[in-house]
Amino acid sequence: MQHNKKLYGTATIGSKGQVVIPADAREELELKTGDRLYVIGAMNSGGIVFLKEEMLEGMLAHMTEQLENIRSLKNNQNK
């Protein structure tokens, strides 16, 4: 089984609340100056996830497509 996660090291929150993403993570994930990252928190575990805007858009497009497929199946079933 192949894992698609990697630990890049640690980051420290500065006095202004800023976090520096490790250089190897920025390079491998092709993060560039000006990229928009969405910050998602796992409230129960205290975890945090950063998603590139393009990744979030892709996830939403996939979910929308799946919902449309379900609606289509439901409509066909009711005929």
N, C-alpha and C positions, 0 to 999 in steps of 0.2 A: 504494500500500500504506500503510495507516494504522498508525502505531506506538502502542503502548500503554504506553510507558515515558517517564519524564520525570526530568531531573536537577534536584533541588531545592536543590542547593548542597552544603555540607559540614557535617560534625558533628565535634566534638572529644570524645574520651573523657576524662572528668574523672578526678581522683585516686581516686575510689571506683568507677571502671569505668562510670559512667553516661554515656549519650549523650543529648543534646538533639536531638529531631527538629525540623527547621525549621518555623516557624509555618505557612508556606504549604502544606507537605506535610500537616501535621496538619489544616488546614482542608479542603483538597481531598479528602483520603482519609478525612475524617470520623473522625479519631482523637480520642478523648476520654479524660479522666482516668479511670483504672480499667480501660481496655481492656486485654485480654491480648494480647500479641504473642509469637508463637513465633519464636525465633531459629534460623535454619538457616544453617550454614556450608558453603561450597564449599571443602573441605579443600585441594585441589590449587591453587586460584587465590587463596586468601586472601580470597575474597569472603564477604559476609554478607547475608542476606535477612531482613527482618522480615515476618511474615504475621499479619494479624488472625486471632483465633481463629475467627471466622465464616467467613473465607476458607478456612482449613485444613479446617474441618468440611465445607464445600461441596465441596472437592477430594476429601476422603475419601469423601463420599457418591457423587460422580460415579464414582470409581474402583470403589467397591463395586457400583454399578449395572452398570458395564461388565463386571466379573467375573461377575456373575450372568447377564448376557446371554451371555457366552462359555460358561459352564457349561450354560446352557439349550441353546445351539446344539450343544454337544458331546453332551449327553444325547439330543437329537433325532437326531443323526447315528448314535448307537450303537443306535438302535431298529430 
